Amino acid sequence: MGIIELPSGRALGVGQCGDSVEVTLTVADQRIADIRCRPRGCAFTIACASAMSELARQRTLEDALEISPQDVEAELGGLPEDHLHCARLAVNTLGEAIADCYRQRAPSSPADRSTIEEKPRDAHI
């Protein structure tokens, strides 16, 4: 649990119920060297975020993108049907953090430039 101060990738996902998961990760040799999450919400959101982190740690970025909500559910030994969205939230946020890694590495790529929001510029010159 927690956050990494200077991550390779970061994402904040907010679920349909208002719960949120922040994911930060560092990458070394195309592998997730460290991953931390900061979930806010119900016990199921917290458990899913933790399980997702354990499943993703030390995997390649490509392998980590293959983690599914069903994998998180299985890691936890099941989830009530009305809390399956918590596993989706954790997995989707992981995917967004990995996408952020790619944006950080290659911001000059045309595809990545279109997904990076410009920061407002100061009107005073």
Long-range contacts (C-beta under 8 A, 24 or more apart in sequence): 1-36, 1-37, 1-38, 1-39, 1-50, 2-36, 2-37, 2-38, 3-36, 3-38, 4-34, 4-36, 7-97, 8-101, 8-104, 9-97, 9-98, 9-99, 9-100, 9-101, 9-104, 10-97, 10-100, 11-93, 11-94, 11-95, 11-96, 11-97, 11-99, 11-100, 12-93, 13-89, 13-90, 13-92, 13-93, 13-96, 14-89, 15-41, 15-45, 15-85, 15-86, 15-88, 15-89, 16-85, 17-41, 17-42, 17-85, 19-45, 19-86, 19-89, 20-45, 20-89, 21-45, 21-48, 21-49, 21-89, 21-90, 21-93, 22-93, 23-49, 23-53, 23-93, 23-94, 23-96, 23-97, 24-97, 25-56, 25-97, 25-98, 25-101, 27-61, 27-101, 30-60, 30-61, 30-62, 31-58, 31-59, 31-60, 31-61, 32-56, 32-57, 32-58, 32-59, 32-60, 32-61, 32-64, 33-58, 35-94, 37-90, 37-93, 39-90, 41-86, 42-83, 42-86, 44-79, 44-80, 44-83, 44-86, 45-86, 45-89, 45-90, 47-76, 47-86, 48-72, 48-76, 48-79, 48-86, 48-87, 48-89, 48-90, 49-89, 49-90, 49-93, 51-75, 51-76, 51-87, 51-90, 52-87, 52-90, 52-91, 52-94, 56-94, 61-98, 61-101, 64-94, 64-98, 65-95, 65-98, 67-91, 67-94
